[in-house]
Amino acid sequence: MKGRSRPARKKPSRAELKPGQCLCDFCTGKCCRYLSLPIDTPHTWDEFDSIRWYLAHGQTLVYVVKQQWYLLVKTRCQYLSSDNRCRIYFNRPKICREYTTDDCEYDDEWSFSKAFETPEQIWEYAEALLPPRRRREAGPANGLPILAGAGPNGIVGG
């Protein structure tokens, strides 16, 4: 019938699958609900600030696995059907065709050596890792900020 999804089945572990059964028949389409891309390891305040910007957009996560940093964006693939199957399976993108159930996350919970979900978390991490950053203070009446430690004319050391 149109609009009816398959009845919910108990999710067996990989080891419990019988010959001919496919993990995808029991899966929630976890791999189709996000995208993840490697990013450069941050080393400076500006680089951490870029990550802070990513995290300010919500539905994002920055994580580290084996010293590689990644940006994860939680977003559902437009081709994932209500029964968690691909509606364009025979015409799916190459990245999907190359993805196999051998390495899928079916049984796995995410575990990262580091994970950041909020801008505040990445900023706290940067503060613990990096030397103190130069802060901006309120400037003269013209409203322009001056760097902390600047002389009366707004020039550091002057």
C-alpha positions as CSV (number, residue, x, y, z in Angstrom):
1,M,0.0,0.0,0.0
2,K,1.2,3.5,-0.7
3,G,2.4,5.4,2.2
4,R,3.0,2.4,4.4
5,S,6.5,1.6,5.6
6,R,7.8,-1.8,6.5
7,P,6.9,-3.0,10.0
8,A,9.6,-2.3,12.6
9,R,12.0,-5.3,13.0
10,K,14.3,-6.0,15.9
11,K,17.7,-4.8,14.9
12,P,20.0,-7.8,14.9
13,S,23.8,-7.4,15.4
14,R,26.0,-8.1,12.4
15,A,26.8,-11.5,13.9
16,E,23.0,-12.3,14.1
17,L,22.4,-11.7,10.4
18,K,21.3,-14.8,8.5
19,P,22.7,-15.5,5.0
20,G,20.9,-13.4,2.5
21,Q,20.0,-10.7,5.0
22,C,21.2,-7.2,4.5
23,L,22.2,-4.7,7.2
24,C,20.3,-2.0,5.3
25,D,17.0,-3.9,5.9
26,F,17.4,-3.1,9.7
27,C,19.2,0.2,9.5
28,T,17.9,3.7,10.3
29,G,20.0,5.2,7.5
30,K,22.6,6.8,9.8
31,C,25.1,7.3,7.0
32,C,22.4,9.2,5.1
33,R,21.7,11.7,7.9
34,Y,25.0,13.6,7.9
35,L,28.0,14.6,5.9
36,S,31.5,14.8,7.2
37,L,34.6,16.4,5.7
38,P,38.2,16.6,6.9
39,I,39.4,20.1,8.0
40,D,42.8,21.4,8.8
41,T,44.0,21.0,12.3
42,P,43.7,24.4,14.0
43,H,46.9,25.9,15.4
44,T,46.0,29.6,15.8
45,W,43.3,31.8,17.3
46,D,42.0,32.6,13.8
47,E,41.8,28.9,12.9
48,F,39.9,28.1,16.1
49,D,37.7,31.1,15.4
50,S,36.7,29.6,12.0
51,I,35.7,26.4,13.8
52,R,33.8,28.5,16.3
53,W,31.9,29.9,13.3
54,Y,31.1,26.4,12.0
55,L,29.7,25.4,15.4
56,A,27.6,28.6,15.7
57,H,25.4,27.4,12.8
58,G,23.8,24.5,14.7
59,Q,23.4,21.0,13.5
60,T,27.2,20.8,13.3
61,L,29.9,18.9,15.2
62,V,33.7,19.1,15.0
63,Y,35.5,15.9,15.9
64,V,38.9,14.3,15.9
65,V,39.7,10.7,14.9
66,K,43.3,9.5,14.7
67,Q,44.6,13.2,14.9
68,Q,42.5,14.2,11.8
69,W,39.9,16.9,12.4
70,Y,36.5,16.7,10.7
71,L,33.4,18.9,10.3
72,L,30.2,17.0,10.6
73,V,27.0,18.6,9.3
74,K,23.8,16.8,10.4
75,T,21.5,16.8,7.4
76,R,19.2,14.2,5.9
77,C,19.8,13.2,2.4
78,Q,16.9,14.3,0.2
79,Y,16.8,10.8,-1.4
80,L,16.4,8.9,1.9
81,S,12.8,7.5,1.9
82,S,10.6,7.2,5.0
83,D,11.6,3.5,5.3
84,N,15.3,4.5,5.4
85,R,16.1,3.2,1.9
86,C,17.6,5.1,-1.0
87,R,15.0,6.3,-3.6
88,I,17.7,6.6,-6.3
89,Y,19.7,3.5,-5.4
90,F,20.5,2.6,-9.0
91,N,21.5,6.1,-9.8
92,R,23.1,7.2,-6.5
93,P,26.3,9.3,-6.3
94,K,29.7,7.6,-6.6
95,I,30.5,8.2,-2.9
96,C,27.4,6.2,-2.0
97,R,28.2,3.4,-4.5
98,E,31.7,3.1,-3.0
99,Y,30.4,3.0,0.6
100,T,30.0,-0.6,1.8
101,T,28.3,-2.2,4.8
102,D,31.8,-3.6,5.7
103,D,32.7,-0.3,7.2
104,C,29.3,1.2,8.0
105,E,28.2,2.4,11.4
106,Y,25.3,0.0,11.8
107,D,26.5,-1.4,15.2
108,D,28.6,1.5,16.2
109,E,28.1,4.5,18.4
110,W,30.2,7.5,17.6
111,S,33.4,7.7,19.6
112,F,35.9,10.4,19.0
113,S,39.1,11.4,20.7
114,K,37.8,14.9,20.8
115,A,34.3,16.3,19.9
116,F,33.0,19.9,20.0
117,E,29.3,20.7,19.7
118,T,29.2,24.4,20.7
119,P,31.2,27.5,20.0
120,E,32.0,27.8,23.7
121,Q,33.5,24.3,23.8
122,I,36.0,25.0,21.0
123,W,36.8,28.4,22.5
124,E,37.5,26.8,26.0
125,Y,39.7,24.2,24.3
126,A,41.7,26.9,22.4
127,E,42.1,28.9,25.6
128,A,43.6,25.8,27.3
129,L,45.9,25.1,24.4
130,L,47.1,28.4,23.0
131,P,48.9,31.4,24.6
132,P,46.5,34.2,25.6
133,R,45.1,36.1,22.6
134,R,45.3,39.8,22.2
135,R,42.0,41.3,23.3
136,R,40.3,44.3,21.8
137,E,39.2,47.0,24.2
138,A,36.9,49.9,23.7
139,G,38.6,52.7,21.9
140,P,38.4,56.5,22.1
141,A,35.2,58.4,21.3
142,N,35.5,57.6,17.6
143,G,34.4,54.0,18.5
144,L,37.4,52.3,17.0
145,P,38.8,49.5,19.1
146,I,42.4,49.5,20.3
147,L,44.5,46.5,21.1
148,A,45.1,45.8,24.8
149,G,48.6,47.1,25.8
150,A,48.5,49.9,23.2
151,G,49.7,53.3,24.1
152,P,47.5,56.5,24.2
153,N,47.7,56.9,20.4
154,G,46.5,53.3,19.9
155,I,49.8,51.9,18.8
156,V,51.3,49.0,20.6
157,G,54.5,50.1,22.2
158,G,53.8,53.7,21.3
